[in-house]
Amino acid sequence: MLDRTIEIGMLFDYYGKLLTDKQKKIVELYYYQDLSLGEIADNLDISRQGVYDHLHRAEDTLKSYEKELNLVARNKKNIKIIQELLEFVKNNEDIKEDARIFLIDKLNEMNKNI
């Protein structure tokens, strides 16, 4: 369940604004506020089945966006590449010290902005 929660959370961070308002609300209540389907149904005055349907439609929509756009996958790959470059620069004695410091600073800055 934790892997699914993390996956949906990441997808929601990237694509959540593309969901309907009701889907956004239900995803937020379920995954971020840890409310049950019944609690969400009571809060939104809809049936538990309605909450379930909206939640699963939202999850499917988020997954389809990722399948088409691959933003999360590309981001993970970029983070890995930056980490590999950082290790290379830190451990390569052939790079001049001022260049090494500059490269490490820029790679760390890139890593923070991803």
C-alpha positions as CSV (number, residue, x, y, z in Angstrom):
1,M,0.0,0.0,0.0
2,L,2.9,2.4,0.8
3,D,4.3,2.0,-2.7
4,R,1.0,2.7,-4.2
5,T,0.6,5.8,-2.0
6,I,4.0,7.1,-3.0
7,E,3.3,6.4,-6.7
8,I,0.0,8.2,-6.6
9,G,1.5,11.0,-4.6
10,M,4.2,11.6,-7.2
11,L,1.8,11.4,-10.1
12,F,-0.5,13.8,-8.3
13,D,2.3,16.2,-7.8
14,Y,3.0,16.3,-11.5
15,Y,-0.5,15.9,-13.0
16,G,-3.0,16.7,-10.2
17,K,-4.0,20.0,-11.6
18,L,-5.3,18.2,-14.7
19,L,-7.9,16.3,-12.7
20,T,-11.4,17.5,-12.1
21,D,-12.0,19.4,-8.9
22,K,-13.9,16.5,-7.3
23,Q,-11.1,14.1,-8.2
24,K,-8.5,16.4,-6.8
25,K,-10.4,16.7,-3.5
26,I,-11.0,13.0,-3.2
27,V,-7.3,12.1,-3.9
28,E,-6.2,14.8,-1.4
29,L,-8.6,13.5,1.3
30,Y,-7.7,9.8,0.7
31,Y,-3.9,10.0,0.2
32,Y,-2.9,13.1,2.0
33,Q,-5.4,13.3,4.9
34,D,-5.7,9.5,5.2
35,L,-9.5,9.5,5.3
36,S,-11.4,6.3,4.6
37,L,-13.8,6.1,1.7
38,G,-16.7,6.2,4.1
39,E,-15.3,9.4,5.8
40,I,-14.9,11.0,2.4
41,A,-18.4,10.1,1.4
42,D,-19.8,11.7,4.6
43,N,-17.7,14.8,4.1
44,L,-18.7,15.3,0.4
45,D,-22.2,14.0,0.8
46,I,-21.9,11.3,-1.9
47,S,-22.0,7.5,-1.7
48,R,-19.0,5.4,-0.7
49,Q,-19.3,3.8,-4.2
50,G,-19.1,7.3,-5.8
51,V,-16.0,8.1,-3.8
52,Y,-14.5,4.7,-4.9
53,D,-15.3,5.4,-8.6
54,H,-13.9,9.0,-8.5
55,L,-10.8,7.8,-6.8
56,H,-10.1,5.0,-9.2
57,R,-10.9,7.1,-12.2
58,A,-8.4,9.8,-10.9
59,E,-5.7,7.1,-10.3
60,D,-6.3,5.7,-13.9
61,T,-6.1,9.3,-15.3
62,L,-2.9,10.1,-13.5
63,K,-1.3,6.8,-14.7
64,S,-2.4,7.5,-18.3
65,Y,-0.8,11.0,-18.2
66,E,2.4,9.4,-17.0
67,K,2.2,6.7,-19.7
68,E,1.9,9.4,-22.3
69,L,4.3,12.1,-20.9
70,N,6.8,10.2,-18.7
71,L,7.5,13.3,-16.6
72,V,8.0,11.3,-13.4
73,A,10.2,8.7,-15.0
74,R,12.3,11.3,-16.8
75,N,12.7,13.2,-13.5
76,K,13.9,10.1,-11.7
77,K,16.3,9.4,-14.5
78,N,17.7,13.0,-14.4
79,I,18.1,12.7,-10.6
80,K,20.1,9.5,-11.0
81,I,22.3,11.1,-13.7
82,I,23.0,14.2,-11.6
83,Q,24.0,11.9,-8.6
84,E,26.3,9.9,-10.9
85,L,27.9,13.1,-12.2
86,L,28.3,14.5,-8.6
87,E,30.1,11.3,-7.6
88,F,32.3,11.4,-10.7
89,V,33.3,15.1,-10.1
90,K,33.9,14.6,-6.4
91,N,36.1,11.6,-6.9
92,N,38.0,12.7,-10.1
93,E,41.4,14.1,-9.1
94,D,42.1,15.2,-12.7
95,I,39.6,18.0,-12.4
96,K,41.1,21.3,-11.1
97,E,39.8,22.2,-7.6
98,D,38.1,25.4,-8.7
99,A,36.4,23.6,-11.5
100,R,35.4,20.8,-9.2
101,I,33.8,23.2,-6.7
102,F,32.0,25.0,-9.5
103,L,30.6,21.8,-11.0
104,I,29.6,20.4,-7.6
105,D,27.7,23.6,-6.8
106,K,25.9,23.6,-10.2
107,L,25.0,19.9,-10.0
108,N,23.7,20.4,-6.4
109,E,21.7,23.4,-7.6
110,M,20.2,21.3,-10.5
111,N,19.4,18.5,-8.1
112,K,17.4,20.9,-5.9
113,N,15.5,22.3,-8.8
114,I,14.3,18.9,-10.1
